[in-house]
Amino acid sequence: MLYHAYELQRSFLASASAMANAGAELLSNPANPLAYFGGGPILASALEVFAHAAATRGKPAFGLETTVIDGKEVQIDEHVEARKDFGQLLHFVRKGAPKGQPKLLIVAPMSGHYATLLRGTVERMLPGHDVWITDWRDARNVPLRDGDFDLDDYIDYLIDWLDHIGPGAHMLAVCQPSVPSYAAICVMSERKDPNLPRTLTMMGGPIDTREAPTVVNQLATERPISWFEQNVVATVPFQYAGAGRRVYPGFMQLAGFMSMNLGNHMMSHWEMFKHLVDGDEESAEATKDFYDEYRSVCDMTAEFYLQTVQEVFQKHSLPKGEFMHRGALVDPGALKKVGLLAIEGEKDDISGLGQTKAALKIATNLPDDMKKHYLAKGAGHYGIFNGNKWRSIIAPVMEEWIQQHDG
């Protein structure tokens, strides 16, 4: 019933959004006298803000068509290099790029948002790296006949895709995938896999959520796993390809994130309204672009979600040395050749300070010169991988780490 109620609300809001958008266009039309005086501009701006907030959204495009390498603009083509039921390996092929640049697999979160949330991350790394990214599917669009998807599958996908990319790659895990990425390189190390990545950079990852627990961590631990299964897991409605599949809906995740900083989101929309009234379309569009991405959400399978809550946030299996993959214990002590870089944001309210750094401590057999921790001053969770601090301060740290261990 939860998903059906949401779909009913969404259909109502979609109609209201369309009507509000039409009203805004009418009131701001140059041929309409009300567009120039009275309450016309204010009402048009208010309707435009509402229309944008209530609009339905699908999967965004990366839209990265070119990059600049050594002062020269080069074209980018997106190639799907490997496809699986619950995701695909996307390759940003740069025509005419120098040969021998480091190969970088960016592991996007499976946490309610699409991989395009990392558009700024990809864009910053393109000039100096051969970039690949995990492009996860919306679980509501995966038919039941394609089976389940859990943490074991996630780890297997990463290993398979690293094998596809080949030896000498580097890996970047942003937030949630830090745990399965870490587990993947442990498994590959034990197998002596020739395609083991040379480095793994983890950004704001919940390796050990006992360190400086945040509101997100506390919410995951204050109730038993049965509560999550009964209250936040829903069944995909009949109109989607994945009808009947049990999922953690993206709209639930979005509601949680919005409620954490509701005041900030309200202020952002108030500022957007003022920009529209003042005719500052550029500033208003910047806010719209952010929320177009932020509100574009997808579902994840119930088994993956529940297993992640239990193993990562409730049992702390990885730092305790109890994390399992396909029935075998994952041993961080197997790491001996992968350079680990843990990046944390000073103001991260999702992954607290020390949670990502814990990855270095549990790699007991990794030499000290293969471990590095970097604290990004003044950066929040999203500022670690997007925005000015990421582009000008954090990315160079990662680039230097990759260069040190490339070859």
N, C-alpha and C positions, 0 to 999 in steps of 0.2 A: 504493500500500500504506500510505503514511503516514496518509492520511485514514481508511482502513478500520480500521487499528489503533487510531486514536483513538476511532472510533465504537464499537469493541468494548469498549475500556476505559470509555468513557462509559456504556455500557449496564450494565456491571458495577457501576460506582460509583453509578448511579442506583438500582439494586436495594439496594445496601448502604446508601445514604442513606435510603431508605424504611424499611428494617429498623431502622436506628439511630434514626430519628425516632420510630418506633413504640415502641422500647425506652425512649427518653427520656420519652415521654408516659406510659408505664406506670409507670416509676419515680418520676415526679413527680405522679402522680394522688393527690389528697387521700384517696382511699379505700384507698390502698396504705400500710401501716404503714412500709415501707422509705423512703417519701418524707420521713420525719421524723427518722430516726436511722441510724446505721451509715454504710456507704458509698453508700447510695442516692442522696443529693443530688449527691455528687461524680461518681458514674458517670452519672447522668442528664445532668449538665452536660457531661461529656466526650462522651457520645453526641450531644447537641444540637450541639456544636461540629463534630463530624465530619459529622453529617447536613447541616449548613449548608454546609460546605466541599465536600462531594461532590455536592450537588444540581445538577441540570441547570437551565439558565437560558435564557430566550428574550429577545425584545426588550422592555425595560421601557417603561412609559408615563411621559409627562411628569407627569401627575397634577396640573397647575397649574389649579385650579378658580377661584380668586379672587386678586385683588391689591387693594392699598389705594392710592387716588389722592386726594390732598388730604383725607385723613382719612376717606374714604368707601370702603367695600368694593364692588368691582365684579366682575361675573362674567366669566370667561374661557372662550371657545369656541375649540377648535382647528379650523382650516379648512385643508384641502389646496387650495392655490390653483393649483398647477401640478404635473403629474405626468409623470415621464419613466421610462424603463426602469430606470435605476439610482438613482433618488432622486426626492424630491418636495419642493416648497416649502411649508413649513408656516407658517401665519399664526396668531398668538395674538390673536384678536379680543377686545378689552375693551369690553364693553357699557357705554355711557354715559361713555366716556373723553373728555377734552377734545380738541377738534379742533386740528390744527396741530402736534401733538407730533412730534418727529423720527422718521422711518422708519429702522429699523435692521435690516439683514440680518446675522444671525450665521452665519458659515460654520463648520460643525462639521467636525472632522477625519474623514477617511476613513483611519483608522489602526488598525482592529481593534475600536473601540468604537462604540456607537450614539450618535446625537446627544443622547440623554438624559444623557450624561456632562456636558453643559453645562446641566443643569437649574438649578443654582444661578446660573449666568450669566444665563440667561433670566429667572429669578425676580427677580433684582436689578434688571434693566433695565426690567421691565414697568411700574412705576408712572409712568415719565417718557418712555417710548418706545413706538412702534408696532412691535412685534418680529416678525420673520420668521426662520426658520431652515432650513438645508439638512438634510433628513432622508434620509440615504443608506440604500439597501437593502443587505441582506446578499447578496453576490454569489452565494452558493450557492443562492439562491432565484430567480435570474434565468435563465430558459431560454436555451439556446444560440442559439435563433432570434432573440433580441434583440440579437445582435452583441457586439462588444467594448466596453471602456470604458478609456480611457487618459487621460493628462494633458491632451491636446488636448480630449477630451470634457469633462473636468472644467471646464476654462476656459470652454468653450462653454456648459455648464450655468449657470455663474455669470453670464455675460453675458446669457443668455436670461432668467434669473430677475431680474436687475437691471432689465432692460427691462420685465418684467412688473410689478415694483413701481413703476416710473416714476421721474421725475426727483426730485432732491433727497434721495435716500436716503443713508444712512451704512452702513459695512461694518465688521464685526469678524471677523477671522480668528484662530482659536485654534490655535496650533502648526502642524501640517503644512500646512493650507491657506494659510498666509501666502505661499508661493511662487506657487501658481496664482492666488490672489486678486490678488497684485501684478501678475502677468502679465496678468490679465484687465483691470485698470484701465489698463495700458499699451496694450493692444490697443484698448480703448474710447477712450482719449485720442487715439490715432492716427486712429481713425475719426471723431473728433469726435461720438461718441455722445451724444445729449441726456440719456441716463439714466446718465451717468457719476456715480458716487457723490461726495459732497462730501468725505468723509473715509474713510480706511482705517486702522483700528487693528489692529496685529499684536501678538499675545501669544506670547512664547516660540517664535517662528517660525524655521525653519532657512534663513534667507535666504543666509547665507554660513557654512557649517559649518567653514571653515578657521579661523574665530575661536574660540579657546578650545574645541577639540574635546573632546567628552565620550566616555564609553564607547560610547554609541549610535553616535556618528559614526565612531569607530574601527572598530567591528564592521562598519560598512557599507563601509569602505574597504580593509580588510586582505585581501579576497578579490575575485577578478574576478566580473563580473556572471554569468558562466556557472555559477559555484559556487552562487549564490543560486537560479538557475533549476533546477539539478539537485537541490538539497538542501532547499529550503524551500517550493517550489511543489508543490502537490498537485492531484489531480483530484477534483472533487466526486462523492461516491458516488451510486448509482442512486436512493436513497430521497428525494432532494431535487429540486426543480423544475429546478435548474441542473445536473443530472447531466451529467458530461462536461466541465464548464467547468474551466479551469485557474485556480487561485486561490492566494493567500497566505492560509492559514487563520488565523482569529482566535485559535484556541488556540495557535498558534505565537507570535503577537505577545504574548499574555497570558503565556505561559511565559517569554518574554524579559524582560518587565517585572517579573514576580514574582522571577526569579532575580537581577535587579539589586539588589533590596532584600529578599532573602529573610529576613534577620535581623529586619527591621522587621515583615514580614508575620507571622512566627512569634510575635513579641512581641505583636502585635495580637490574635492568636487566643488566646494565653495570657492576656492581659488580659480578653478576652471570657469565657473559661472561669472566671476568678476572679469576674467580675461575676455570672455565672450562679450560681455556688456561693453567693455572698453575697446572692443574691436581688435584685441591682440590674438589673432587666430593662431599664430605660431606657437605661443605658450599653451593655448588651449589644446592644440593638436598634439603637443608633447605629452600632456596628461592623458588624452584619449588613447594615444599609442600605447602608453604603459598599461592602461586598464584593458585595452583590447587583448593584450597578451596575458595579463594577470587573471582575467576572467575566463580565458579559454581553458577549460578543464576537461579531463578525461577520467574514465573509471579504471580502477585496477582490480584484478581478481581478488575475491574474498580470501582465498588460500594464501596468496602472497601477502596481502595486508595483515591478516591475523598472525601469520608466521613471523612477520617483521616486528609487529607489536610485541609478541611473546619473546622472541629470541633476542632482539636488540634492546628493547626498552624495559622489559620486565625481568628477564632472566640474565641479561648481560652475558650471553654465552661466549662471545668472542674474547673479551678481556679475561674471562674466567677460565679459558682454555677448554670450553665445553661445546663449542660450535661444531655442528656436524654437517657434512655434505655427502649425500647418497650413502648414509650409514657409516661413513668414516670420519674420524676426528680431524678437524682442520688444525694444523700445527703452525702457529706463527714462528716457531723456532726453525722451520724449514727455510725461512727467508735468509739468504746469504749473499745475493747478488743484485737485488732490486733496490735502487735508491729511493728512499721514502721521504717525501716532503709533506709536512702537515701545515696547512695554512688556516689560521683562525682569525675571526674578526673581533676586535675589542668590544664592540657593542652588539654582538650576535645574540638575539633573544630566542633563537630556535635551537642552536647547538652551542651550549655553554663552553666557556674557556676551559681547556684541558681535555675535552671530549675527543677531539681529533688528535691532539698530541699523544694521547694514550697509545696510538698505533705504534709509536716509536718505542715505547717502553716494553711492549709485549713481544717485539721482534728481538728476542734475546740473543740470537746468534748473528745479527747483522752488525757489522763494524760501525763505529760512531761516525766515521766520515761518509757513511751511506745514509745517515739520518739528518734531517734538518727540520726545525720548527720556525715558523714565521708568524708573528703577531701583527696583523694589519691595524694600525692605530686609527681609531675613529670609524672603522668600517662595521656596518651591520651585516646581517646574514646575506642579503642580496647584493650588498656593496662589495662582497668578496669577489664575485665573478661578473659583475656588471657595473658600469658607470666609470667615473673618472679615476677613482682610486684603483680600480681593477686595471684600467688601461695604462696608467702612468706609473704606478708603484708596485702593484702585486704581480702583474704579468711579467715584468722584467725579472723578478725574483725567480719565478717559475722557469723562464727562458734560460736564465743562467744555470739553474739546476739541471735542466735537460742537456745543455751544452757540456756541462762537466761530466755527464755520464753517457754521452752519445758517442759510442765507438770505443 
